[in-house]
Amino acid sequence: MSSMSSITNELQRFQSSVKKLSTDIKEAGVNWSDEKHQALSKMVSQIASNSKGVMVAADRLSSDFKKFESIAAQN
């Protein structure tokens, strides 16, 4: 497995973990009007948003890496 595939797989695992955390918190059945739980929910939403940015950057990196490999193979 190439390094890029490994990075992509790890990022996908990270994103999956963040989604699971968010889902588990939503399904916890607690009183979400409580300040502490609202703050926790907001933090998880921020993590999910940031992980999306990481995934977008990883997709760009992967694309650029493939272009680099293609150019390198021509020489």
C-alpha angles and dihedrals in degrees: 000000000000122000090248092055090050092051091047092050092050092049090051090051089050092050091048091051092051091050091049091049091051092048093047092052092049090050095046091099096222129141101276091190087073111105096230094050092047089052091049091049090050091050091051090050089052091050090050091049092048091048089055088056090050090051092050090050090048091052090052091047091050092050092048091046091053090050090050092050090049092051092044091052090056092062 
